[in-house]
Amino acid sequence: QFISDQLVSKRKSELFKRVKGSTIVKLLNQNPQTESIYNLGNEPEQQGTGVEDNQSVASVKTSMTQQSSITAVTYATDMLGDLSEIDFLILDLREEDEYKRFHVKEAHSYPGTSISRDKFLSQMIMMKNKESKMIIVYHTDERNGVPYAGLLFQKGYDNVYFLSGGIEEFCKKFPEYLEGPEKEKYVNMKKKRKKITFYFRVMSEIATFGVISVESRKQND
């Protein structure tokens, strides 16, 4: 196993596993993709690139042959080649427009709404339940991401890992591992919001301390 079990956690109420932001950073640093999975077979989506609505894996058509005799897995193999050197796949479950603004480095856009429609990327099909392969997913935060991670596990993806805290927590600690035209804007907004939150917290504590001091003085009088 290319990653220690100590870097993976699991909560009692959840079927899927979790990873921290530091684990993703470690993966990105220790496993540079010579030919990134995110660029392989990255042509515009056509029939056969995933499991379309109401279609079984064995009946997915390809845009080249327009025949249903080829399976999605066979098609994915032709498109992606050998994935034996690929250890992990990072999926951004937010909507595509959010992904385009900023995302975790090497992440691939895969809106979580696709899961319930049984529409999966070819990369996902190829890496599904493969030994020592990780499909890492994240959303904006826990509230939005946990249901999708659970649903993906229910769809048979036992090797799905959820990024704890979502991209909101990730950007606080590892802003240098974000990419996209609006990453700086997002990081700066988060820093500003943190300062404002800290200011109001301090003011609240000062006000509370003032009230306590006044009450203590009254009691002493």
N, C-alpha and C positions, 0 to 999 in steps of 0.2 A: 504494500500500500504506500503510495507516494506522499501521503499526508498523515501525520500522527492522529490517533484517536483523541488525543488530548485537545486538539484544535477543533473538535466537533462536539456539539452538545445536543441534547434532546430533552424536551420537556414532557412531563408525564401525560399531559392532555393532548399531545401532538404526535402524529404518526411519522412526520418527516423530521429530518435532522436540521441543525442550525450551524452556521459558521459566523464568526466575527469578522469585522472589517479587516482586522490585522491578518486574518487567514487569507483573505482575498489578495491582500498586498503581497503576502508571502508567495502565493501561487503565481502572481503576475511577475514577481522578481525571479523566482527560482525556475519557472517553466516558461521561458520566452518561446512563443510559437514561431518557428522558422517560416511556416506557411500557415498563417492564422486560419482557424476554422471559420472565422467570421467573414473571411473574404472568399472562401471556397464556395463555388456554386452560388454566388451572390447576385445572380442575374435577377431581373424583375420577376416577381412571383407569377408562375404560370401553373397550369394544371399539372399535378404530379409532384410539385415541390413539397407537398405536405398532405395530410389527410383532409380532404375537403368535406364539407357538410354532407351527411347522408351517404358517404362512400366508405367502403371498407378498404383496408390497406391493399388488398389484393386486386382491387378494381380501379385504382387511380390511373388516370390517363396521362400520357406524356404529350407535350406540345409538339414533339417531333413526329411521333408515330400515330397519334390519335387512336391508339389501340389500348384496350383494357387488359391485355394479357400480361403486361409487365407489372410487377409489384412495386409499391412505393419504396420498399427497401432496396430492391434491385436498382431502381432509378436513382435513389440517393447514393448508392455505391458508385454508379457511373458518374454522377455529378461531383461528389466529394472526394472520391478516391479513397486511399488508405487513411483511416483515422486512428491508427494504432499509436501514433505519437502524440495525439491530443488527449490531455488528461482531464480537462474541464471545459465547461461551456457556461458562460454567464448570460443570463436572460433578464432584460428589463421589462417588467410586467406593466409598466405605465402605458398610457396611450402614445402613439408614435410621435405626435407633435411635442410631447414632453421629452421624449427620448432625444429628439433632434436638438432640443435646446441645450441639454447637458445630460451626461450619463457616466457610469463607471467605465473606465478604460476597458477595451476589448468586449464590452457588453453588446449583445445583439438585441434588437427590438423585437419583443414578442408580447403584445398586449394580452393581459390575463383573460380577457373576454373570449379569447380563442380557445381556451381550454374546454369550456362547456360545450363548444361546438365541435369538439374532437378534431380541431385543426392544429396540427403539429408541424414544426419545422423539420426538414430532412435531417438536420444535425441532431435534433432531439431523438428522432427515430433510430438513428445510427448508434447513439450513445445510451439508449434506454437500457437500464439495468446491467450495463457492462461492468465487469470487475475493474475496480480502481478508476472508474470514470465518475465525475461529479457534474451534475446539472444544477448550477447555483442560480437562484432566482431572487429578485428583490423588487420592492415597490417603493412608494414614497415613504411609508412608515409601516409599523406593525399592523395597525388597524386595517389597512388596505391590502397588505401583502399576505398575511397569515391565511385567510380563506382560500386564496389562489394556490398557495403552496400545498394546503391540505387537499384541494381538489385535484391537483396534479398527481399527488400521491395516490388518490383514489382511482385515477385513470391508469394506474399500473406503473408509475414511475417511482420505483423504490429508491433510486439514487438521486432524489431531489433534496437540495439543501437550501434553506432560507437564510438570507443575510439579516441577522438580528438588527433591529432598529431602522432598517430600510436605508435609502440613500440620504435621508435627512441626517441620520447619525453618522453615516460614513463620511459625508462631506465635512463634518466638524473636525474629524481627526485626520482625514486623508484627502484634503482638497486637491493635492497635486496628482491624485489618481482619478480625477474627473476629466472629461473632455467634452467639447461642444462649444458653440459660439457664445453661449450665455452662462458658462460655468463661473466666471469671475463675478458676474452680476449676482448669481445665486449665492455664492459663498459670502460675498460682501453683505448681502441682505441678511443672511443668517447671523453674521457677526454683529451687525447693527441691532438686530432684534434681541440678541443675547445681551448686549449692553443695556438696552432699554429695560429688559426684564430684570437685570441685575439692579438697575437704578431704582425701579419701583419696589423691589424686594427690600433694598436698604432703607428706602423711605418708609416703607411699611413697618420695618423693625424699629426705626427711630420713633415713629409715631406711637407704636405699641409700648416701647420703653418709656416714652414721655407720659403716657396714660398711667402706667404702673407707678412711675415716680410720683405723680400727682396724688394717686390714691394712697400710696405709702405715707406721703407727707400729711395727708388729711388724717390718717389713722394715728400718726404720731402726735398730731396736734390734739 
